[in-house]
Amino acid sequence: MNNSSIYIFHIFTMAIAISCGKPTPETRQQQPEAVAEESAKEFTIDTRSTTLGWQGSKNAGTHHGTIQLKSGTLSIEKNKVTAGNFVVNMKTIVDKDLTDPKENKKLVDDLSGENFFEVEKYPVSTFTITKSTKSEKADATGNNYSIQGNLTIKDVTRNITIQATIVIKGNELTARSTFSISRKEFNLQYAKGKIFRGMGDSIIHDTIEFNLVLKASAQK
């Protein structure tokens, strides 16, 4: 073997040694693909499509109507509600059962006045979620969430618990909830008896019932 052949042979064997000592991209150990953790989404309440119904009762019957949400947001993480805040416009109280315009206006004025919601002094009520628990299985009425939150009406704040049905599909959220509060716990007491022709606060039942149908979309 001549010197040129020996030189080429050495170069060839060195190349083989180097290639065997370093794994090629194809032979390197493959790492599992990293999956980014899903970040929280903020959903904004569609106030035009959301309805909040109310019903109050007395010994001789009931009154019912609606009130509008002013704004609201919900935080969603891993497809679960984790937080939320709602603002109710107390100046939008409407009665739906009294057909006489004068009686209807009297009721709304009384509810909006100083003995009840005092909407000029307290134009909004708020609800802030403090704890949200999702059930693995919905109950008999379809509720799959237990929501705790601070409800503020006038200058009184109480922590209440409500049951709700919440469905999240992509960037759309719908929710339904029926719940009630004790009006006396929020200092909603009627002393002058205008609504019920002089009978006063004693014939007005303590419970106010609410029915919420809510729609929200993820912020873009």
Biotite code that builds the C-alpha atoms (Angstrom):
import biotite.structure as struc

atoms = struc.array([
    struc.Atom([0.000, 0.000, 0.000], chain_id="A", res_id=1, res_name="MET", atom_name="CA", element="C"),
    struc.Atom([1.504, 3.365, -1.003], chain_id="A", res_id=2, res_name="ASN", atom_name="CA", element="C"),
    struc.Atom([1.628, 6.469, 1.218], chain_id="A", res_id=3, res_name="ASN", atom_name="CA", element="C"),
    struc.Atom([-1.408, 8.084, -0.459], chain_id="A", res_id=4, res_name="SER", atom_name="CA", element="C"),
    struc.Atom([-3.531, 5.006, 0.096], chain_id="A", res_id=5, res_name="SER", atom_name="CA", element="C"),
    struc.Atom([-2.431, 4.802, 3.745], chain_id="A", res_id=6, res_name="ILE", atom_name="CA", element="C"),
    struc.Atom([-3.333, 8.482, 4.288], chain_id="A", res_id=7, res_name="TYR", atom_name="CA", element="C"),
    struc.Atom([-6.782, 8.060, 2.765], chain_id="A", res_id=8, res_name="ILE", atom_name="CA", element="C"),
    struc.Atom([-7.366, 4.921, 4.845], chain_id="A", res_id=9, res_name="PHE", atom_name="CA", element="C"),
    struc.Atom([-6.532, 6.811, 8.078], chain_id="A", res_id=10, res_name="HIS", atom_name="CA", element="C"),
    struc.Atom([-8.882, 9.636, 7.162], chain_id="A", res_id=11, res_name="ILE", atom_name="CA", element="C"),
    struc.Atom([-11.683, 7.133, 6.460], chain_id="A", res_id=12, res_name="PHE", atom_name="CA", element="C"),
    struc.Atom([-11.250, 5.266, 9.756], chain_id="A", res_id=13, res_name="THR", atom_name="CA", element="C"),
    struc.Atom([-11.160, 8.526, 11.736], chain_id="A", res_id=14, res_name="MET", atom_name="CA", element="C"),
    struc.Atom([-14.411, 9.648, 10.123], chain_id="A", res_id=15, res_name="ALA", atom_name="CA", element="C"),
    struc.Atom([-16.057, 6.362, 11.086], chain_id="A", res_id=16, res_name="ILE", atom_name="CA", element="C"),
    struc.Atom([-14.873, 6.717, 14.688], chain_id="A", res_id=17, res_name="ALA", atom_name="CA", element="C"),
    struc.Atom([-16.151, 10.263, 14.968], chain_id="A", res_id=18, res_name="ILE", atom_name="CA", element="C"),
    struc.Atom([-19.532, 9.386, 13.475], chain_id="A", res_id=19, res_name="SER", atom_name="CA", element="C"),
    struc.Atom([-19.900, 6.433, 15.853], chain_id="A", res_id=20, res_name="CYS", atom_name="CA", element="C"),
    struc.Atom([-19.065, 8.580, 18.842], chain_id="A", res_id=21, res_name="GLY", atom_name="CA", element="C"),
    struc.Atom([-21.744, 11.221, 18.126], chain_id="A", res_id=22, res_name="LYS", atom_name="CA", element="C"),
    struc.Atom([-25.380, 10.171, 17.769], chain_id="A", res_id=23, res_name="PRO", atom_name="CA", element="C"),
    struc.Atom([-27.068, 11.459, 14.658], chain_id="A", res_id=24, res_name="THR", atom_name="CA", element="C"),
    struc.Atom([-30.285, 13.463, 15.020], chain_id="A", res_id=25, res_name="PRO", atom_name="CA", element="C"),
    struc.Atom([-32.215, 10.341, 14.088], chain_id="A", res_id=26, res_name="GLU", atom_name="CA", element="C"),
    struc.Atom([-30.613, 8.216, 16.837], chain_id="A", res_id=27, res_name="THR", atom_name="CA", element="C"),
    struc.Atom([-30.823, 10.750, 19.681], chain_id="A", res_id=28, res_name="ARG", atom_name="CA", element="C"),
    struc.Atom([-33.344, 9.945, 22.406], chain_id="A", res_id=29, res_name="GLN", atom_name="CA", element="C"),
    struc.Atom([-36.700, 11.496, 21.586], chain_id="A", res_id=30, res_name="GLN", atom_name="CA", element="C"),
    struc.Atom([-38.342, 13.662, 24.260], chain_id="A", res_id=31, res_name="GLN", atom_name="CA", element="C"),
    struc.Atom([-42.134, 13.701, 24.696], chain_id="A", res_id=32, res_name="PRO", atom_name="CA", element="C"),
    struc.Atom([-43.787, 16.699, 23.098], chain_id="A", res_id=33, res_name="GLU", atom_name="CA", element="C"),
    struc.Atom([-44.337, 19.544, 25.553], chain_id="A", res_id=34, res_name="ALA", atom_name="CA", element="C"),
    struc.Atom([-47.917, 20.693, 25.957], chain_id="A", res_id=35, res_name="VAL", atom_name="CA", element="C"),
    struc.Atom([-48.527, 24.300, 26.963], chain_id="A", res_id=36, res_name="ALA", atom_name="CA", element="C"),
    struc.Atom([-50.744, 24.715, 29.989], chain_id="A", res_id=37, res_name="GLU", atom_name="CA", element="C"),
    struc.Atom([-54.098, 26.236, 29.118], chain_id="A", res_id=38, res_name="GLU", atom_name="CA", element="C"),
    struc.Atom([-54.326, 29.823, 30.292], chain_id="A", res_id=39, res_name="SER", atom_name="CA", element="C"),
    struc.Atom([-57.384, 31.316, 31.925], chain_id="A", res_id=40, res_name="ALA", atom_name="CA", element="C"),
    struc.Atom([-59.999, 32.905, 29.683], chain_id="A", res_id=41, res_name="LYS", atom_name="CA", element="C"),
    struc.Atom([-62.047, 35.953, 30.498], chain_id="A", res_id=42, res_name="GLU", atom_name="CA", element="C"),
    struc.Atom([-65.695, 35.794, 29.407], chain_id="A", res_id=43, res_name="PHE", atom_name="CA", element="C"),
    struc.Atom([-67.781, 38.950, 29.104], chain_id="A", res_id=44, res_name="THR", atom_name="CA", element="C"),
    struc.Atom([-71.485, 38.880, 29.914], chain_id="A", res_id=45, res_name="ILE", atom_name="CA", element="C"),
    struc.Atom([-73.806, 39.725, 27.031], chain_id="A", res_id=46, res_name="ASP", atom_name="CA", element="C"),
    struc.Atom([-76.137, 42.070, 28.902], chain_id="A", res_id=47, res_name="THR", atom_name="CA", element="C"),
    struc.Atom([-78.587, 42.229, 25.977], chain_id="A", res_id=48, res_name="ARG", atom_name="CA", element="C"),
    struc.Atom([-79.139, 38.462, 25.974], chain_id="A", res_id=49, res_name="SER", atom_name="CA", element="C"),
    struc.Atom([-78.996, 38.012, 29.757], chain_id="A", res_id=50, res_name="THR", atom_name="CA", element="C"),
    struc.Atom([-82.175, 38.267, 31.820], chain_id="A", res_id=51, res_name="THR", atom_name="CA", element="C"),
    struc.Atom([-82.620, 38.522, 35.581], chain_id="A", res_id=52, res_name="LEU", atom_name="CA", element="C"),
    struc.Atom([-86.160, 37.936, 36.716], chain_id="A", res_id=53, res_name="GLY", atom_name="CA", element="C"),
    struc.Atom([-87.471, 38.715, 40.201], chain_id="A", res_id=54, res_name="TRP", atom_name="CA", element="C"),
    struc.Atom([-90.580, 37.718, 42.141], chain_id="A", res_id=55, res_name="GLN", atom_name="CA", element="C"),
    struc.Atom([-91.898, 38.995, 45.452], chain_id="A", res_id=56, res_name="GLY", atom_name="CA", element="C"),
    struc.Atom([-94.961, 37.722, 47.232], chain_id="A", res_id=57, res_name="SER", atom_name="CA", element="C"),
    struc.Atom([-97.544, 38.878, 49.723], chain_id="A", res_id=58, res_name="LYS", atom_name="CA", element="C"),
    struc.Atom([-100.428, 37.181, 51.507], chain_id="A", res_id=59, res_name="ASN", atom_name="CA", element="C"),
    struc.Atom([-102.805, 37.812, 48.607], chain_id="A", res_id=60, res_name="ALA", atom_name="CA", element="C"),
    struc.Atom([-100.513, 37.104, 45.660], chain_id="A", res_id=61, res_name="GLY", atom_name="CA", element="C"),
    struc.Atom([-97.257, 37.956, 43.920], chain_id="A", res_id=62, res_name="THR", atom_name="CA", element="C"),
    struc.Atom([-95.550, 40.550, 41.766], chain_id="A", res_id=63, res_name="HIS", atom_name="CA", element="C"),
    struc.Atom([-92.854, 39.736, 39.245], chain_id="A", res_id=64, res_name="HIS", atom_name="CA", element="C"),
    struc.Atom([-90.652, 41.498, 36.759], chain_id="A", res_id=65, res_name="GLY", atom_name="CA", element="C"),
    struc.Atom([-87.108, 41.957, 35.510], chain_id="A", res_id=66, res_name="THR", atom_name="CA", element="C"),
    struc.Atom([-83.968, 43.920, 36.218], chain_id="A", res_id=67, res_name="ILE", atom_name="CA", element="C"),
    struc.Atom([-80.945, 44.342, 33.943], chain_id="A", res_id=68, res_name="GLN", atom_name="CA", element="C"),
    struc.Atom([-77.292, 43.525, 34.407], chain_id="A", res_id=69, res_name="LEU", atom_name="CA", element="C"),
    struc.Atom([-75.000, 46.485, 33.775], chain_id="A", res_id=70, res_name="LYS", atom_name="CA", element="C"),
    struc.Atom([-71.839, 44.410, 33.292], chain_id="A", res_id=71, res_name="SER", atom_name="CA", element="C"),
    struc.Atom([-70.186, 41.153, 34.240], chain_id="A", res_id=72, res_name="GLY", atom_name="CA", element="C"),
    struc.Atom([-67.173, 38.903, 33.700], chain_id="A", res_id=73, res_name="THR", atom_name="CA", element="C"),
    struc.Atom([-66.330, 35.266, 34.362], chain_id="A", res_id=74, res_name="LEU", atom_name="CA", element="C"),
    struc.Atom([-62.896, 33.640, 34.556], chain_id="A", res_id=75, res_name="SER", atom_name="CA", element="C"),
    struc.Atom([-62.602, 30.153, 33.062], chain_id="A", res_id=76, res_name="ILE", atom_name="CA", element="C"),
    struc.Atom([-59.618, 27.886, 33.669], chain_id="A", res_id=77, res_name="GLU", atom_name="CA", element="C"),
    struc.Atom([-59.377, 24.302, 32.396], chain_id="A", res_id=78, res_name="LYS", atom_name="CA", element="C"),
    struc.Atom([-63.010, 24.604, 31.287], chain_id="A", res_id=79, res_name="ASN", atom_name="CA", element="C"),
    struc.Atom([-64.210, 25.469, 34.811], chain_id="A", res_id=80, res_name="LYS", atom_name="CA", element="C"),
    struc.Atom([-65.520, 28.706, 36.309], chain_id="A", res_id=81, res_name="VAL", atom_name="CA", element="C"),
    struc.Atom([-62.985, 30.020, 38.818], chain_id="A", res_id=82, res_name="THR", atom_name="CA", element="C"),
    struc.Atom([-64.068, 33.617, 39.435], chain_id="A", res_id=83, res_name="ALA", atom_name="CA", element="C"),
    struc.Atom([-66.614, 36.202, 38.417], chain_id="A", res_id=84, res_name="GLY", atom_name="CA", element="C"),
    struc.Atom([-68.117, 39.590, 39.076], chain_id="A", res_id=85, res_name="ASN", atom_name="CA", element="C"),
    struc.Atom([-71.558, 40.994, 38.203], chain_id="A", res_id=86, res_name="PHE", atom_name="CA", element="C"),
    struc.Atom([-73.017, 44.482, 38.400], chain_id="A", res_id=87, res_name="VAL", atom_name="CA", element="C"),
    struc.Atom([-76.802, 44.999, 38.396], chain_id="A", res_id=88, res_name="VAL", atom_name="CA", element="C"),
    struc.Atom([-78.348, 48.279, 37.292], chain_id="A", res_id=89, res_name="ASN", atom_name="CA", element="C"),
    struc.Atom([-80.884, 48.940, 40.044], chain_id="A", res_id=90, res_name="MET", atom_name="CA", element="C"),
    struc.Atom([-82.526, 51.711, 38.038], chain_id="A", res_id=91, res_name="LYS", atom_name="CA", element="C"),
    struc.Atom([-83.955, 49.201, 35.555], chain_id="A", res_id=92, res_name="THR", atom_name="CA", element="C"),
    struc.Atom([-86.592, 47.568, 37.773], chain_id="A", res_id=93, res_name="ILE", atom_name="CA", element="C"),
    struc.Atom([-89.640, 46.591, 35.689], chain_id="A", res_id=94, res_name="VAL", atom_name="CA", element="C"),
    struc.Atom([-92.930, 45.042, 36.821], chain_id="A", res_id=95, res_name="ASP", atom_name="CA", element="C"),
    struc.Atom([-94.529, 42.538, 34.425], chain_id="A", res_id=96, res_name="LYS", atom_name="CA", element="C"),
    struc.Atom([-97.866, 41.690, 36.049], chain_id="A", res_id=97, res_name="ASP", atom_name="CA", element="C"),
    struc.Atom([-99.701, 44.976, 36.718], chain_id="A", res_id=98, res_name="LEU", atom_name="CA", element="C"),
    struc.Atom([-101.529, 46.103, 33.572], chain_id="A", res_id=99, res_name="THR", atom_name="CA", element="C"),
    struc.Atom([-102.843, 49.376, 35.007], chain_id="A", res_id=100, res_name="ASP", atom_name="CA", element="C"),
    struc.Atom([-100.156, 52.006, 34.208], chain_id="A", res_id=101, res_name="PRO", atom_name="CA", element="C"),
    struc.Atom([-100.725, 53.941, 37.438], chain_id="A", res_id=102, res_name="LYS", atom_name="CA", element="C"),
    struc.Atom([-100.553, 50.838, 39.655], chain_id="A", res_id=103, res_name="GLU", atom_name="CA", element="C"),
    struc.Atom([-97.528, 49.626, 37.772], chain_id="A", res_id=104, res_name="ASN", atom_name="CA", element="C"),
    struc.Atom([-95.702, 52.924, 38.219], chain_id="A", res_id=105, res_name="LYS", atom_name="CA", element="C"),
    struc.Atom([-96.607, 53.081, 41.903], chain_id="A", res_id=106, res_name="LYS", atom_name="CA", element="C"),
    struc.Atom([-95.134, 49.631, 42.516], chain_id="A", res_id=107, res_name="LEU", atom_name="CA", element="C"),
    struc.Atom([-91.929, 50.397, 40.621], chain_id="A", res_id=108, res_name="VAL", atom_name="CA", element="C"),
    struc.Atom([-91.570, 53.764, 42.387], chain_id="A", res_id=109, res_name="ASP", atom_name="CA", element="C"),
    struc.Atom([-92.028, 52.122, 45.769], chain_id="A", res_id=110, res_name="ASP", atom_name="CA", element="C"),
    struc.Atom([-89.507, 49.379, 45.014], chain_id="A", res_id=111, res_name="LEU", atom_name="CA", element="C"),
    struc.Atom([-87.051, 51.997, 43.789], chain_id="A", res_id=112, res_name="SER", atom_name="CA", element="C"),
    struc.Atom([-87.659, 54.324, 46.740], chain_id="A", res_id=113, res_name="GLY", atom_name="CA", element="C"),
    struc.Atom([-86.225, 54.750, 50.207], chain_id="A", res_id=114, res_name="GLU", atom_name="CA", element="C"),
    struc.Atom([-88.055, 51.842, 51.839], chain_id="A", res_id=115, res_name="ASN", atom_name="CA", element="C"),
    struc.Atom([-86.637, 49.267, 49.474], chain_id="A", res_id=116, res_name="PHE", atom_name="CA", element="C"),
    struc.Atom([-83.728, 49.590, 47.048], chain_id="A", res_id=117, res_name="PHE", atom_name="CA", element="C"),
    struc.Atom([-83.096, 53.361, 47.204], chain_id="A", res_id=118, res_name="GLU", atom_name="CA", element="C"),
    struc.Atom([-81.803, 53.328, 43.641], chain_id="A", res_id=119, res_name="VAL", atom_name="CA", element="C"),
    struc.Atom([-80.810, 56.996, 43.576], chain_id="A", res_id=120, res_name="GLU", atom_name="CA", element="C"),
    struc.Atom([-78.468, 56.441, 46.507], chain_id="A", res_id=121, res_name="LYS", atom_name="CA", element="C"),
    struc.Atom([-77.477, 52.897, 45.570], chain_id="A", res_id=122, res_name="TYR", atom_name="CA", element="C"),
    struc.Atom([-77.674, 52.692, 41.754], chain_id="A", res_id=123, res_name="PRO", atom_name="CA", element="C"),
    struc.Atom([-75.991, 49.270, 41.510], chain_id="A", res_id=124, res_name="VAL", atom_name="CA", element="C"),
    struc.Atom([-75.903, 45.954, 43.327], chain_id="A", res_id=125, res_name="SER", atom_name="CA", element="C"),
    struc.Atom([-72.977, 43.564, 42.931], chain_id="A", res_id=126, res_name="THR", atom_name="CA", element="C"),
    struc.Atom([-72.183, 39.871, 43.185], chain_id="A", res_id=127, res_name="PHE", atom_name="CA", element="C"),
    struc.Atom([-68.595, 38.609, 43.389], chain_id="A", res_id=128, res_name="THR", atom_name="CA", element="C"),
    struc.Atom([-67.804, 34.894, 43.273], chain_id="A", res_id=129, res_name="ILE", atom_name="CA", element="C"),
    struc.Atom([-65.671, 33.743, 46.204], chain_id="A", res_id=130, res_name="THR", atom_name="CA", element="C"),
    struc.Atom([-65.780, 29.986, 45.559], chain_id="A", res_id=131, res_name="LYS", atom_name="CA", element="C"),
    struc.Atom([-66.914, 27.815, 42.655], chain_id="A", res_id=132, res_name="SER", atom_name="CA", element="C"),
    struc.Atom([-67.362, 24.044, 42.851], chain_id="A", res_id=133, res_name="THR", atom_name="CA", element="C"),
    struc.Atom([-68.182, 21.938, 39.796], chain_id="A", res_id=134, res_name="LYS", atom_name="CA", element="C"),
    struc.Atom([-69.944, 18.621, 40.352], chain_id="A", res_id=135, res_name="SER", atom_name="CA", element="C"),
    struc.Atom([-68.926, 15.522, 38.438], chain_id="A", res_id=136, res_name="GLU", atom_name="CA", element="C"),
    struc.Atom([-72.603, 14.837, 37.799], chain_id="A", res_id=137, res_name="LYS", atom_name="CA", element="C"),
    struc.Atom([-75.505, 17.285, 37.552], chain_id="A", res_id=138, res_name="ALA", atom_name="CA", element="C"),
    struc.Atom([-78.331, 17.021, 40.079], chain_id="A", res_id=139, res_name="ASP", atom_name="CA", element="C"),
    struc.Atom([-81.951, 16.230, 39.286], chain_id="A", res_id=140, res_name="ALA", atom_name="CA", element="C"),
    struc.Atom([-82.628, 19.800, 38.136], chain_id="A", res_id=141, res_name="THR", atom_name="CA", element="C"),
    struc.Atom([-79.532, 19.968, 35.941], chain_id="A", res_id=142, res_name="GLY", atom_name="CA", element="C"),
    struc.Atom([-77.399, 22.064, 38.277], chain_id="A", res_id=143, res_name="ASN", atom_name="CA", element="C"),
    struc.Atom([-73.713, 21.239, 37.985], chain_id="A", res_id=144, res_name="ASN", atom_name="CA", element="C"),
    struc.Atom([-72.175, 24.108, 39.965], chain_id="A", res_id=145, res_name="TYR", atom_name="CA", element="C"),
    struc.Atom([-72.335, 25.382, 43.521], chain_id="A", res_id=146, res_name="SER", atom_name="CA", element="C"),
    struc.Atom([-71.402, 29.057, 43.561], chain_id="A", res_id=147, res_name="ILE", atom_name="CA", element="C"),
    struc.Atom([-70.577, 31.055, 46.676], chain_id="A", res_id=148, res_name="GLN", atom_name="CA", element="C"),
    struc.Atom([-70.275, 34.800, 46.481], chain_id="A", res_id=149, res_name="GLY", atom_name="CA", element="C"),
    struc.Atom([-70.643, 38.151, 48.180], chain_id="A", res_id=150, res_name="ASN", atom_name="CA", element="C"),
    struc.Atom([-73.925, 39.851, 47.301], chain_id="A", res_id=151, res_name="LEU", atom_name="CA", element="C"),
    struc.Atom([-74.091, 43.565, 48.034], chain_id="A", res_id=152, res_name="THR", atom_name="CA", element="C"),
    struc.Atom([-77.453, 45.345, 48.037], chain_id="A", res_id=153, res_name="ILE", atom_name="CA", element="C"),
    struc.Atom([-77.525, 48.925, 49.272], chain_id="A", res_id=154, res_name="LYS", atom_name="CA", element="C"),
    struc.Atom([-74.860, 49.034, 52.000], chain_id="A", res_id=155, res_name="ASP", atom_name="CA", element="C"),
    struc.Atom([-75.209, 45.411, 53.125], chain_id="A", res_id=156, res_name="VAL", atom_name="CA", element="C"),
    struc.Atom([-73.002, 42.529, 51.960], chain_id="A", res_id=157, res_name="THR", atom_name="CA", element="C"),
    struc.Atom([-73.860, 38.863, 52.598], chain_id="A", res_id=158, res_name="ARG", atom_name="CA", element="C"),
    struc.Atom([-72.139, 35.702, 51.420], chain_id="A", res_id=159, res_name="ASN", atom_name="CA", element="C"),
    struc.Atom([-74.712, 33.485, 49.725], chain_id="A", res_id=160, res_name="ILE", atom_name="CA", element="C"),
    struc.Atom([-74.631, 30.125, 47.936], chain_id="A", res_id=161, res_name="THR", atom_name="CA", element="C"),
    struc.Atom([-76.531, 29.455, 44.722], chain_id="A", res_id=162, res_name="ILE", atom_name="CA", element="C"),
    struc.Atom([-76.852, 26.414, 42.492], chain_id="A", res_id=163, res_name="GLN", atom_name="CA", element="C"),
    struc.Atom([-76.378, 26.850, 38.757], chain_id="A", res_id=164, res_name="ALA", atom_name="CA", element="C"),
    struc.Atom([-76.291, 25.056, 35.435], chain_id="A", res_id=165, res_name="THR", atom_name="CA", element="C"),
    struc.Atom([-73.256, 26.218, 33.470], chain_id="A", res_id=166, res_name="ILE", atom_name="CA", element="C"),
    struc.Atom([-72.300, 24.991, 30.006], chain_id="A", res_id=167, res_name="VAL", atom_name="CA", element="C"),
    struc.Atom([-69.049, 26.025, 28.304], chain_id="A", res_id=168, res_name="ILE", atom_name="CA", element="C"),
    struc.Atom([-68.565, 25.272, 24.604], chain_id="A", res_id=169, res_name="LYS", atom_name="CA", element="C"),
    struc.Atom([-65.432, 26.806, 23.151], chain_id="A", res_id=170, res_name="GLY", atom_name="CA", element="C"),
    struc.Atom([-65.767, 30.561, 23.455], chain_id="A", res_id=171, res_name="ASN", atom_name="CA", element="C"),
    struc.Atom([-69.452, 30.525, 24.432], chain_id="A", res_id=172, res_name="GLU", atom_name="CA", element="C"),
    struc.Atom([-70.924, 30.131, 27.916], chain_id="A", res_id=173, res_name="LEU", atom_name="CA", element="C"),
    struc.Atom([-74.532, 29.786, 29.049], chain_id="A", res_id=174, res_name="THR", atom_name="CA", element="C"),
    struc.Atom([-75.800, 29.633, 32.607], chain_id="A", res_id=175, res_name="ALA", atom_name="CA", element="C"),
    struc.Atom([-79.093, 29.281, 34.453], chain_id="A", res_id=176, res_name="ARG", atom_name="CA", element="C"),
    struc.Atom([-79.813, 29.704, 38.144], chain_id="A", res_id=177, res_name="SER", atom_name="CA", element="C"),
    struc.Atom([-82.844, 30.071, 40.393], chain_id="A", res_id=178, res_name="THR", atom_name="CA", element="C"),
    struc.Atom([-82.121, 31.368, 43.880], chain_id="A", res_id=179, res_name="PHE", atom_name="CA", element="C"),
    struc.Atom([-83.628, 33.441, 46.649], chain_id="A", res_id=180, res_name="SER", atom_name="CA", element="C"),
    struc.Atom([-82.610, 35.908, 49.347], chain_id="A", res_id=181, res_name="ILE", atom_name="CA", element="C"),
    struc.Atom([-84.110, 37.197, 52.569], chain_id="A", res_id=182, res_name="SER", atom_name="CA", element="C"),
    struc.Atom([-85.017, 40.828, 51.944], chain_id="A", res_id=183, res_name="ARG", atom_name="CA", element="C"),
    struc.Atom([-84.806, 41.673, 55.661], chain_id="A", res_id=184, res_name="LYS", atom_name="CA", element="C"),
    struc.Atom([-81.156, 40.586, 55.746], chain_id="A", res_id=185, res_name="GLU", atom_name="CA", element="C"),
    struc.Atom([-80.497, 43.409, 53.275], chain_id="A", res_id=186, res_name="PHE", atom_name="CA", element="C"),
    struc.Atom([-82.640, 45.977, 55.123], chain_id="A", res_id=187, res_name="ASN", atom_name="CA", element="C"),
    struc.Atom([-85.354, 45.863, 52.462], chain_id="A", res_id=188, res_name="LEU", atom_name="CA", element="C"),
    struc.Atom([-88.269, 46.609, 54.769], chain_id="A", res_id=189, res_name="GLN", atom_name="CA", element="C"),
    struc.Atom([-91.433, 48.427, 53.909], chain_id="A", res_id=190, res_name="TYR", atom_name="CA", element="C"),
    struc.Atom([-92.898, 50.533, 56.696], chain_id="A", res_id=191, res_name="ALA", atom_name="CA", element="C"),
    struc.Atom([-95.369, 52.868, 55.021], chain_id="A", res_id=192, res_name="LYS", atom_name="CA", element="C"),
    struc.Atom([-97.636, 50.307, 53.411], chain_id="A", res_id=193, res_name="GLY", atom_name="CA", element="C"),
    struc.Atom([-98.104, 52.118, 50.087], chain_id="A", res_id=194, res_name="LYS", atom_name="CA", element="C"),
    struc.Atom([-97.792, 49.025, 47.921], chain_id="A", res_id=195, res_name="ILE", atom_name="CA", element="C"),
    struc.Atom([-100.325, 46.928, 49.776], chain_id="A", res_id=196, res_name="PHE", atom_name="CA", element="C"),
    struc.Atom([-102.876, 49.588, 50.697], chain_id="A", res_id=197, res_name="ARG", atom_name="CA", element="C"),
    struc.Atom([-101.820, 50.298, 54.280], chain_id="A", res_id=198, res_name="GLY", atom_name="CA", element="C"),
    struc.Atom([-101.159, 46.731, 55.380], chain_id="A", res_id=199, res_name="MET", atom_name="CA", element="C"),
    struc.Atom([-97.460, 47.494, 55.846], chain_id="A", res_id=200, res_name="GLY", atom_name="CA", element="C"),
    struc.Atom([-94.407, 45.280, 55.966], chain_id="A", res_id=201, res_name="ASP", atom_name="CA", element="C"),
    struc.Atom([-96.035, 42.432, 57.872], chain_id="A", res_id=202, res_name="SER", atom_name="CA", element="C"),
    struc.Atom([-97.963, 41.024, 54.892], chain_id="A", res_id=203, res_name="ILE", atom_name="CA", element="C"),
    struc.Atom([-94.992, 41.120, 52.526], chain_id="A", res_id=204, res_name="ILE", atom_name="CA", element="C"),
    struc.Atom([-93.194, 37.793, 52.487], chain_id="A", res_id=205, res_name="HIS", atom_name="CA", element="C"),
    struc.Atom([-89.531, 37.795, 53.402], chain_id="A", res_id=206, res_name="ASP", atom_name="CA", element="C"),
    struc.Atom([-88.242, 35.841, 50.388], chain_id="A", res_id=207, res_name="THR", atom_name="CA", element="C"),
    struc.Atom([-87.363, 37.432, 47.055], chain_id="A", res_id=208, res_name="ILE", atom_name="CA", element="C"),
    struc.Atom([-86.823, 34.917, 44.269], chain_id="A", res_id=209, res_name="GLU", atom_name="CA", element="C"),
    struc.Atom([-84.563, 35.429, 41.268], chain_id="A", res_id=210, res_name="PHE", atom_name="CA", element="C"),
    struc.Atom([-84.231, 33.602, 37.965], chain_id="A", res_id=211, res_name="ASN", atom_name="CA", element="C"),
    struc.Atom([-81.040, 34.208, 35.979], chain_id="A", res_id=212, res_name="LEU", atom_name="CA", element="C"),
    struc.Atom([-80.503, 33.246, 32.324], chain_id="A", res_id=213, res_name="VAL", atom_name="CA", element="C"),
    struc.Atom([-77.026, 34.303, 31.285], chain_id="A", res_id=214, res_name="LEU", atom_name="CA", element="C"),
    struc.Atom([-74.938, 34.326, 28.139], chain_id="A", res_id=215, res_name="LYS", atom_name="CA", element="C"),
    struc.Atom([-71.262, 35.219, 27.834], chain_id="A", res_id=216, res_name="ALA", atom_name="CA", element="C"),
    struc.Atom([-68.461, 35.067, 25.263], chain_id="A", res_id=217, res_name="SER", atom_name="CA", element="C"),
    struc.Atom([-64.687, 34.824, 25.575], chain_id="A", res_id=218, res_name="ALA", atom_name="CA", element="C"),
    struc.Atom([-62.813, 38.058, 25.073], chain_id="A", res_id=219, res_name="GLN", atom_name="CA", element="C"),
    struc.Atom([-60.810, 38.168, 21.847], chain_id="A", res_id=220, res_name="LYS", atom_name="CA", element="C"),
])
